[in-house]
Amino acid sequence: MEEAQRLKNLPPYVFAELDRLKAIEYKKGADLIDLGMGNPDVPPPPEVIEALISAIREPSNSRYPTFDGCDEFRAAVVSWCKKQYGIKVDFESGIIPLIGSKEGLVHFALAFVNPGDMTLVPMPAYPAHFRGTILAGGEPYVLPTSSGTGFLPNLDEIDPEVARKAKILFLSYPTNPTAATADRAFFEKAVAFAKKHKIILVHDFAYAEIYFEGKKPISCLSIPGAEEVCIEFHTLSKTFGMAGWRVGFVVGNLKLIATLKKIKTNLDYGLFSAVQKAAVCAMNLSGDYLERTRRIYQERRDIMVDGLNKLGCKTQKPSASMYVWVPVPSGFDSTSFSMRLLEKTGIVVAPGPAFGDLGEGYVRFALVDSKERISAALSRMEKAGIRWS
């Protein structure tokens, strides 16, 4: 009963170990403040919850859905993408509903990566960006990023031979875990790079709507000519607090969409129709839900960053996402600092190596608890004598 080599090739999944350690602490009766997993606590809009309840009561929604999604879902995606990002989406062939964007990203790698193929992955990175390649038998080629480069890869420094061999370039801005953002000039360069080297450009746009001070992120597909090489993954998880509902969608190049659909027809049965109807409600929602959500995360961000800086951290306030990427204090590595926080304060954070080797020296705080609990976490650190200088 030996597991497949593709699983043996994966690096350890840090979040599984975190879950094990948290379970031990919970059994001890610990009051944990869990800022480890990016698991949003802002609830979905009430109208969306009611839409789901209503859709579940409709017997036809319990039958198999179509892989393309219902007409209402696709129409909502077309309208949403035009309104929010200024991009045109093909109603008939340019959309696939996803069972969360993580599913889509990994299945996309399986659809295109052969054993021995190379993909380009800026590091640190969301694990699905490199784990999908490994599961497909390919090799993720690390594009190093750092605070000095704004956590953007330098595409000009990629060896031409590497670029020639590469099949996919994975990007994600705003990014997880570093909360970095990219401007239009960077995306223009990325599109030009992908065209020059005949590389598929994947943009994971999970945090498109979690931004602050009016600094709205841009869609890669808004760059002229991007539709020739680009596919973009979207999710309602963070935008509408629907992480557990597992609903997203992918848009972009029609050939890439068709190939992803081909592998999904062999692996799943599409997105639950009732969840599609709820997603339609969310994307057509009027009112200030998104603004209120951004204000909640911004307030938490400000409390967290200001509090860490009082402890000597000297970190900057990110302009997007729901994360704060923090260097560990002197004398610690990522794992030892994470363990110290857990054992001494009951605070759970994600150690940097969960996002690739270049995450070493950092931890990620997820802003997924109330401002009161975040303030309590900072107080616990202060009382435990945890300081950066």
Backbone torsions as a table, in degrees:
resi	resn	phi	psi	omega
1	MET	NA	54.4	-176.8
2	GLU	-88.0	133.3	-178.7
3	GLU	-71.0	159.8	-176.9
4	ALA	-65.8	151.1	-179.1
5	GLN	-60.5	-31.4	-178.8
6	ARG	-60.7	-32.7	177.3
7	LEU	-76.5	-36.5	178.1
8	LYS	-65.2	-27.7	-178.4
9	ASN	-75.2	-15.9	-178.3
10	LEU	-72.9	142.6	171.0
11	PRO	-68.9	161.7	179.3
12	PRO	-56.6	141.1	178.4
13	TYR	-89.2	102.6	-170.7
14	VAL	-59.9	-35.1	-175.4
15	PHE	-68.5	-27.6	175.1
16	ALA	-66.2	-40.9	177.3
17	GLU	-66.9	-37.9	176.3
18	LEU	-60.7	-42.5	178.8
19	ASP	-60.3	-39.5	179.3
20	ARG	-64.4	-44.7	-179.5
21	LEU	-67.5	-36.8	177.1
22	LYS	-63.4	-40.3	-179.9
23	ALA	-60.7	-38.8	177.8
24	ILE	-62.5	-45.4	-178.6
25	GLU	-66.8	-39.0	178.4
26	TYR	-62.3	-38.6	178.2
27	LYS	-64.0	-26.7	176.4
28	LYS	-78.8	-6.5	-177.8
29	GLY	88.2	15.8	-177.5
30	ALA	-68.9	144.6	173.7
31	ASP	-95.5	91.4	-176.3
32	LEU	-83.7	140.8	169.4
33	ILE	-105.2	103.4	-169.2
34	ASP	-93.0	101.7	176.8
35	LEU	-113.5	27.7	-175.2
36	GLY	-86.6	-63.6	-177.3
37	MET	-84.1	143.8	178.3
38	GLY	-77.4	66.6	-171.8
39	ASN	-108.5	93.4	-169.3
40	PRO	-60.9	138.1	179.9
41	ASP	-104.8	-6.8	176.1
42	VAL	-70.4	120.2	-173.1
43	PRO	-71.2	157.2	176.1
44	PRO	-63.5	161.2	175.7
45	PRO	-59.6	140.9	-179.9
46	PRO	-55.8	-36.1	-179.6
47	GLU	-62.2	-34.2	-178.7
48	VAL	-71.8	-38.8	176.7
49	ILE	-62.1	-44.0	178.9
50	GLU	-64.8	-37.1	178.0
51	ALA	-63.0	-38.7	178.0
52	LEU	-66.1	-45.3	-179.9
53	ILE	-58.6	-45.6	179.8
54	SER	-62.6	-42.3	-178.3
55	ALA	-67.8	-35.4	179.2
56	ILE	-64.1	-32.6	-179.0
57	ARG	-72.8	-14.6	-179.9
58	GLU	-85.3	113.2	-174.3
59	PRO	-54.5	-35.9	-176.2
60	SER	-63.2	-24.8	-179.1
61	ASN	-75.5	-8.5	177.0
62	SER	-90.7	-2.7	175.9
63	ARG	-84.5	172.0	179.1
64	TYR	-59.7	135.4	174.6
65	PRO	-80.8	171.1	172.0
66	THR	-86.1	150.7	-179.8
67	PHE	-66.0	-30.7	-178.5
68	ASP	-77.5	-14.0	-174.8
69	GLY	88.8	156.0	179.4
70	CYS	-70.2	160.5	-178.0
71	ASP	-58.1	-39.1	-178.9
72	GLU	-63.9	-38.3	179.4
73	PHE	-65.5	-48.1	-178.3
74	ARG	-64.6	-37.8	177.2
75	ALA	-64.5	-38.2	179.1
76	ALA	-66.5	-39.0	178.0
77	VAL	-63.5	-45.8	179.2
78	VAL	-57.7	-47.0	-178.6
79	SER	-66.5	-43.0	-179.1
80	TRP	-62.1	-47.1	-177.9
81	CYS	-65.6	-36.0	177.8
82	LYS	-68.8	-45.8	-176.2
83	LYS	-69.6	-44.4	-172.6
84	GLN	-85.4	-34.7	-170.0
85	TYR	-127.1	-2.2	178.1
86	GLY	67.5	28.8	-179.1
87	ILE	-114.3	147.1	-179.7
88	LYS	-97.3	129.0	-178.0
89	VAL	-118.5	135.2	178.9
90	ASP	-73.3	116.6	-176.0
91	PHE	-61.6	-40.4	-172.5
92	GLU	-77.2	-45.9	-169.1
93	SER	-127.1	1.0	-171.0
94	GLY	-103.2	17.3	-175.3
95	ILE	-140.9	138.3	165.2
96	ILE	-131.4	126.7	170.4
97	PRO	-66.5	145.7	-179.1
98	LEU	-122.3	150.5	175.1
99	ILE	-86.1	60.7	-170.9
100	GLY	86.4	147.5	-176.2
101	SER	-69.6	-26.1	177.7
102	LYS	-59.6	-45.3	176.7
103	GLU	-56.5	-46.0	-178.1
104	GLY	-64.0	-41.2	-178.7
105	LEU	-63.4	-45.2	-178.5
106	VAL	-70.1	-41.0	177.3
107	HIS	-65.2	-32.7	177.3
108	PHE	-63.0	-43.1	177.2
109	ALA	-61.1	-42.1	179.0
110	LEU	-64.6	-29.2	-178.3
111	ALA	-75.7	-23.2	-171.9
112	PHE	-123.2	-22.0	-172.9
113	VAL	-95.6	123.2	173.6
114	ASN	-95.2	159.7	174.6
115	PRO	-53.1	129.4	-179.5
116	GLY	91.9	-13.5	177.5
117	ASP	-68.0	155.7	-178.4
118	MET	-114.3	139.6	170.6
119	THR	-123.4	153.6	-179.1
120	LEU	-102.0	123.5	-174.3
121	VAL	-132.3	112.2	172.6
122	PRO	-62.3	136.0	-179.7
123	MET	-122.7	142.7	2.6
124	PRO	-65.6	156.6	-173.3
125	ALA	-147.7	155.7	169.1
126	TYR	-59.1	130.7	-171.1
127	PRO	-54.0	-35.1	-178.5
128	ALA	-61.8	-23.4	-178.2
129	HIS	-68.1	-30.2	178.4
130	PHE	-110.2	-26.3	-179.3
131	ARG	-69.4	-33.5	177.0
132	GLY	-60.1	-43.3	177.8
133	THR	-61.8	-43.0	-179.5
134	ILE	-64.1	-43.1	179.5
135	LEU	-61.9	-31.5	178.9
136	ALA	-81.9	-2.8	179.9
137	GLY	89.2	8.2	179.4
138	GLY	-91.6	-176.4	-177.8
139	GLU	-123.1	115.3	173.8
140	PRO	-73.8	125.4	177.1
141	TYR	-97.9	121.3	-172.7
142	VAL	-76.8	125.7	168.8
143	LEU	-101.5	105.2	-174.2
144	PRO	-67.4	138.8	172.8
145	THR	-130.6	158.3	-178.4
146	SER	-154.2	172.4	178.3
147	SER	-61.0	-30.4	-179.4
148	GLY	-66.8	-23.5	178.8
149	THR	-106.5	11.5	-176.0
150	GLY	67.8	22.5	-177.0
151	PHE	56.0	36.5	172.1
152	LEU	-109.8	138.5	176.9
153	PRO	-75.0	147.5	175.9
154	ASN	-90.5	98.7	-177.0
155	LEU	-66.5	-25.3	-179.8
156	ASP	-69.5	-21.0	-176.8
157	GLU	-91.9	-1.0	-179.5
158	ILE	-72.5	128.5	179.3
159	ASP	-55.8	129.4	-179.9
160	PRO	-55.2	-33.5	179.3
161	GLU	-68.7	-37.7	175.8
162	VAL	-64.9	-45.8	179.2
163	ALA	-59.7	-36.6	-179.4
164	ARG	-65.9	-37.0	-177.0
165	LYS	-81.9	-24.4	-171.9
166	ALA	-68.4	146.6	-178.8
167	LYS	-107.4	-34.9	-176.1
168	ILE	-137.3	141.5	167.8
169	LEU	-112.4	118.7	178.0
170	PHE	-93.8	128.2	173.3
171	LEU	-129.6	158.0	176.2
172	SER	-160.5	103.9	179.1
173	TYR	-138.8	124.5	1.4
174	PRO	-61.6	146.9	-169.2
175	THR	-109.1	154.6	171.9
176	ASN	-113.6	120.0	22.1
177	PRO	-104.6	-8.1	-164.6
178	THR	-82.0	-12.6	-177.4
179	ALA	67.1	16.3	179.3
180	ALA	-71.1	153.6	175.5
181	THR	-123.7	162.9	180.0
182	ALA	-127.9	144.1	179.9
183	ASP	-93.7	176.7	-177.5
184	ARG	-60.3	-38.5	-178.6
185	ALA	-60.3	-39.0	178.9
186	PHE	-65.5	-45.3	-180.0
187	PHE	-64.9	-35.6	176.0
188	GLU	-61.4	-42.0	178.6
189	LYS	-66.5	-38.9	-179.6
190	ALA	-65.6	-41.7	178.6
191	VAL	-64.2	-44.1	178.6
192	ALA	-62.2	-40.9	178.2
193	PHE	-61.7	-46.3	-178.9
194	ALA	-63.7	-39.7	178.3
195	LYS	-66.4	-44.4	-177.4
196	LYS	-60.5	-41.4	-174.1
197	HIS	-101.5	6.7	179.0
198	LYS	55.7	51.3	-178.8
199	ILE	-111.9	141.0	172.9
200	ILE	-72.3	132.3	178.3
201	LEU	-106.0	114.4	177.3
202	VAL	-103.2	125.6	174.6
203	HIS	-118.0	117.8	176.6
204	ASP	-91.0	108.3	-171.7
205	PHE	-106.9	43.7	-173.0
206	ALA	-63.7	-30.2	-174.1
207	TYR	-109.0	32.1	-175.8
208	ALA	-57.6	-32.4	-173.4
209	GLU	-107.9	2.9	177.8
210	ILE	-103.4	89.2	-178.0
211	TYR	-143.5	165.0	-170.8
212	PHE	-132.7	160.6	178.6
213	GLU	53.4	30.3	176.8
214	GLY	72.8	10.9	-177.2
215	LYS	-87.0	72.9	-174.0
216	LYS	-69.6	125.9	177.1
217	PRO	-66.7	157.6	179.9
218	ILE	-108.2	151.1	174.3
219	SER	-78.7	138.4	175.5
220	CYS	-60.9	-31.5	-179.0
221	LEU	-72.5	-7.6	175.9
222	SER	-79.8	-7.8	177.4
223	ILE	-79.8	128.3	179.5
224	PRO	-54.1	131.3	179.2
225	GLY	86.1	-7.1	-177.2
226	ALA	-62.6	-32.3	-177.5
227	GLU	-62.8	-12.7	177.7
228	GLU	-74.3	-23.5	-173.5
229	VAL	-134.3	-9.3	-165.8
230	CYS	-110.9	144.9	169.4
231	ILE	-130.3	139.2	-172.4
232	GLU	-127.1	130.6	-177.0
233	PHE	-102.0	130.6	-179.8
234	HIS	-122.5	155.8	178.1
235	THR	-143.8	150.1	174.2
236	LEU	-94.4	1.4	-174.6
237	SER	-57.6	-54.3	-177.4
238	LYS	-86.8	-37.0	-176.5
239	THR	-60.0	-43.5	-175.7
240	PHE	-121.9	18.3	178.1
241	GLY	62.6	34.1	-174.4
242	MET	-111.4	34.8	-173.5
243	ALA	-57.8	-44.8	-177.9
244	GLY	-74.7	-11.3	-179.7
245	TRP	-78.5	-19.9	179.4
246	ARG	55.7	73.3	179.4
247	VAL	-142.1	128.3	175.5
248	GLY	-154.7	-169.8	176.3
249	PHE	-159.3	162.5	178.5
250	VAL	-128.6	141.9	179.9
251	VAL	-137.0	165.0	175.8
252	GLY	134.4	-145.7	-175.5
253	ASN	-54.1	129.0	-171.9
254	LEU	-67.3	-35.5	178.1
255	LYS	-67.4	-40.0	178.1
256	LEU	-66.1	-40.8	177.5
257	ILE	-60.2	-45.0	-177.5
258	ALA	-62.9	-38.5	-179.9
259	THR	-70.3	-40.2	176.1
260	LEU	-61.3	-42.5	178.1
261	LYS	-60.4	-37.5	-178.8
262	LYS	-60.8	-43.1	-179.8
263	ILE	-75.0	-34.5	-179.5
264	LYS	-66.6	-32.1	178.2
265	THR	-65.5	-18.5	177.2
266	ASN	-96.0	-6.5	-172.9
267	LEU	-122.4	-23.5	179.6
268	ASP	-148.9	-178.0	-178.7
269	TYR	-116.7	22.6	177.7
270	GLY	88.6	-177.0	-174.3
271	LEU	-92.1	128.5	178.6
272	PHE	-42.2	124.9	-173.6
273	SER	-60.5	-35.5	179.8
274	ALA	-65.1	-37.9	176.9
275	VAL	-68.0	-35.5	175.1
276	GLN	-59.5	-43.7	-179.7
277	LYS	-64.2	-38.2	176.6
278	ALA	-66.1	-38.9	178.2
279	ALA	-64.8	-36.9	176.2
280	VAL	-59.9	-45.3	177.4
281	CYS	-58.2	-44.2	-178.5
282	ALA	-62.7	-47.6	-176.2
283	MET	-70.5	-22.0	178.6
284	ASN	-97.0	5.1	-174.2
285	LEU	-66.3	136.7	171.3
286	SER	-102.3	169.5	-179.0
287	GLY	105.4	-167.9	-170.8
288	ASP	-111.4	27.1	-178.3
289	TYR	-56.1	-47.4	-177.1
290	LEU	-64.4	-40.7	178.4
291	GLU	-64.1	-41.9	179.2
292	ARG	-64.2	-39.8	178.1
293	THR	-62.8	-44.2	178.5
294	ARG	-62.6	-38.5	178.9
295	ARG	-64.1	-38.9	179.0
296	ILE	-61.4	-49.4	-178.8
297	TYR	-67.9	-35.0	179.1
298	GLN	-66.1	-40.7	178.8
299	GLU	-64.1	-42.0	177.3
300	ARG	-64.2	-42.8	178.0
301	ARG	-56.9	-47.3	-177.2
302	ASP	-63.0	-43.2	178.9
303	ILE	-63.0	-44.6	-177.6
304	MET	-65.3	-51.1	-176.4
305	VAL	-66.7	-44.5	178.1
306	ASP	-60.3	-41.2	-179.9
307	GLY	-67.5	-42.1	177.8
308	LEU	-63.4	-39.3	-179.8
309	ASN	-66.5	-32.1	175.4
310	LYS	-66.2	-23.7	175.9
311	LEU	-89.9	8.8	174.9
312	GLY	92.4	14.3	-172.5
313	CYS	-75.3	-38.4	179.9
314	LYS	60.1	52.8	176.6
315	THR	-108.1	159.9	-177.2
316	GLN	-97.5	155.6	177.0
317	LYS	-80.6	121.1	178.8
318	PRO	-68.3	151.9	-179.0
319	SER	-93.5	0.2	-178.9
320	ALA	-162.3	170.4	178.2
321	SER	76.8	-176.2	-178.2
322	MET	-118.6	32.9	-176.0
323	TYR	-131.9	154.2	168.1
324	VAL	-125.3	121.5	-175.4
325	TRP	-99.5	115.3	-164.1
326	VAL	-124.8	128.4	173.2
327	PRO	-67.3	144.6	-178.1
328	VAL	-79.5	155.6	178.2
329	PRO	-63.6	157.5	177.1
330	SER	-56.1	138.4	178.4
331	GLY	95.2	-3.4	179.5
332	PHE	-121.7	152.9	160.2
333	ASP	-102.9	179.8	-174.0
334	SER	-60.8	-45.0	-176.0
335	THR	-68.8	-45.0	-177.8
336	SER	-65.5	-35.8	177.9
337	PHE	-69.7	-40.6	177.6
338	SER	-60.7	-42.1	179.4
339	MET	-66.8	-38.5	178.8
340	ARG	-63.8	-43.1	177.9
341	LEU	-60.9	-43.8	-178.7
342	LEU	-64.4	-46.5	-173.9
343	GLU	-75.8	-36.9	-174.4
344	LYS	-92.6	-24.5	-174.5
345	THR	-129.2	-11.8	-176.6
346	GLY	73.4	20.1	178.1
347	ILE	-99.2	131.3	179.4
348	VAL	-105.6	126.0	174.5
349	VAL	-129.6	166.6	178.1
350	ALA	-95.7	120.6	176.9
351	PRO	-68.6	142.8	-174.1
352	GLY	-53.6	-39.4	-178.2
353	PRO	-62.6	-11.1	173.1
354	ALA	-60.6	-19.6	-175.4
355	PHE	-112.6	25.4	-179.5
356	GLY	106.8	162.5	-175.6
357	ASP	-58.7	-32.0	-177.8
358	LEU	-75.0	-0.9	172.7
359	GLY	-82.5	-7.9	178.7
360	GLU	-58.2	138.8	-178.6
361	GLY	95.1	0.1	-180.0
362	TYR	-132.0	160.5	165.4
363	VAL	-132.1	156.4	179.1
364	ARG	-112.7	123.0	171.4
365	PHE	-94.5	122.4	175.3
366	ALA	-95.1	133.9	-175.1
367	LEU	-86.9	61.0	-169.8
368	VAL	-115.0	26.8	172.3
369	ASP	-140.5	169.3	-173.5
370	SER	-64.3	161.8	178.5
371	LYS	-61.7	-31.5	178.2
372	GLU	-66.5	-40.8	-179.9
373	ARG	-72.1	-34.7	175.3
374	ILE	-64.7	-41.6	175.4
375	SER	-61.8	-40.0	178.0
376	ALA	-63.6	-38.7	178.2
377	ALA	-61.0	-43.6	178.8
378	LEU	-64.1	-38.5	177.5
379	SER	-64.9	-39.9	177.8
380	ARG	-62.0	-42.2	178.9
381	MET	-62.5	-43.5	179.6
382	GLU	-62.2	-44.3	-178.9
383	LYS	-67.1	-29.5	179.6
384	ALA	-83.1	-0.6	178.9
385	GLY	74.8	23.6	179.0
386	ILE	-84.7	118.3	-178.8
387	ARG	-140.9	158.9	178.0
388	TRP	-98.4	-17.1	177.5
389	SER	-159.0	NA	NA
